[in-house]
């Protein structure tokens, strides 16, 4: 099986690639990545020596480049996306182009080349916000940010190609990821690295917004299950099962750093800030046998330790992100 992984130099995509080679040293994987500010080719250094690994730099909106790289692959696992909510609020254009138009370009190329399966990786944010209970895969989409709206559009487009053209498409929707190699503009690595440098951390509003946390390795195991055994045309939620308010999460990170609440700067709440996300994973659990394996307490401790030990990885990226803002 030859797998094309878009966005494979990013946080989640690179973990998926590393997992695939860990499971099968003879895997055949092509990573296609534009290497925007959040794409880091060094994330793939652990697999760069594998005979079955190929890296191609390119833009998923470039139809000619996508057509060239698509040929000969059996499966597409599509991670490539603009994903930072705050950046989408500041300017929605790149999110619509990459997340919607880029997905359309990939789907057309996959259809042209007869790719066997197209795995579209999405987010729980497409559902909007939920005050109680948990979203099932049948829940209506009600996104509230330009980012989540663009992802919802790409989800619907992918599923439309299944229904209209008979393509073998599956969609995954995950909760908030954390772990090693996460770009340091996201909340956990941002807070961890700020505290390491003696800088305050910005907490939106009263910190009451609730997120379900999923270790990136569990997420990628779930994607692998869907890629191999998921039913065509279906959506599968992948969650971690640990719900925390942002204030609770901040408290845990402060405690790990041995610091107090004087290191927190309360900032104006994000526009359209969703109150709570919560995914039901009953479908993927029942059909595919998925269970999250990384306890949050263990995962967050390992994540904090990784950032402490890898300053040379994240410090230049924070500078780069600041320049791109």
VENZIPE-V363914 format. One record per backbone hydrogen bond with DSSP energy under -0.5 kcal/mol. CO is the residue of the C=O (numbers start at 1). NH is the residue of the N-H. Records with the same first field share a line. If there is no record, write none. Layout:
CO = NH  NH
This chain:
1 = 3  28
2 = 74  75
3 = 5  30
4 = 6  77
5 = 8  32
6 = 79
7 = 10
9 = 40
10 = 14
11 = 15
12 = 16
13 = 17
14 = 18
15 = 19
16 = 20
17 = 21
18 = 22
19 = 23
20 = 24
24 = 27
27 = 29
28 = 3
29 = 31  54
30 = 5  32
31 = 33  56
32 = 7
33 = 58
36 = 39
38 = 40
39 = 41
40 = 43
41 = 44
42 = 45
44 = 47  48
45 = 48
47 = 50
50 = 53
52 = 29
54 = 31
56 = 33
59 = 62
61 = 63
62 = 66
63 = 67
64 = 68
65 = 69
66 = 70
67 = 71
70 = 73
74 = 116  117
75 = 4
76 = 78  119
77 = 6  79
78 = 121
81 = 83
83 = 85
84 = 88
85 = 89
86 = 90
87 = 91
92 = 95  96
93 = 97
94 = 98
95 = 99  100
96 = 100  101
97 = 102
100 = 104
101 = 105
102 = 106
103 = 107
104 = 108
105 = 109
106 = 110
107 = 111
108 = 112
109 = 113
110 = 115
111 = 114
117 = 76  119
118 = 120  170
119 = 78  121
120 = 122  172
122 = 174
123 = 126
124 = 127
125 = 128
126 = 142
127 = 129
135 = 280
136 = 139
145 = 149
146 = 150
147 = 151
148 = 152
149 = 153
150 = 154
151 = 155
152 = 156
153 = 157
154 = 158
155 = 159
156 = 160
157 = 161
158 = 162
159 = 163
160 = 164
161 = 165  167
162 = 166
167 = 169
168 = 118
169 = 233
170 = 120
171 = 236
172 = 122
173 = 238
174 = 124
176 = 214
178 = 216
179 = 182
183 = 185  186
186 = 190
187 = 191
188 = 192
189 = 193
190 = 194
191 = 195
192 = 196
193 = 197
194 = 199
195 = 198
201 = 203  265
202 = 204
203 = 267
204 = 207
207 = 247
209 = 246
210 = 277
211 = 213  244
212 = 176
213 = 242
214 = 178
215 = 218  219
216 = 220
217 = 221
218 = 222
219 = 223
220 = 224
221 = 225
222 = 226
223 = 227
224 = 228
225 = 229  230
226 = 230
231 = 234
234 = 171
236 = 173
238 = 175
241 = 243
242 = 213
244 = 211
245 = 249
246 = 250
247 = 251
248 = 252
249 = 253
250 = 254
251 = 255
252 = 256
253 = 257
254 = 258  259
255 = 258
260 = 263
261 = 264
263 = 201
264 = 266
265 = 203
267 = 205
270 = 273
275 = 210
276 = 130
278 = 135
281 = 285
282 = 286
283 = 287
284 = 288  290
285 = 289
293 = 295
295 = 299
296 = 300
297 = 301
298 = 302
299 = 303
300 = 304
301 = 305
302 = 306
303 = 307
304 = 308
305 = 309
306 = 310
310 = 313  314
311 = 315
313 = 317
314 = 318
315 = 319
316 = 320
317 = 321
318 = 322
319 = 323
320 = 324
321 = 325
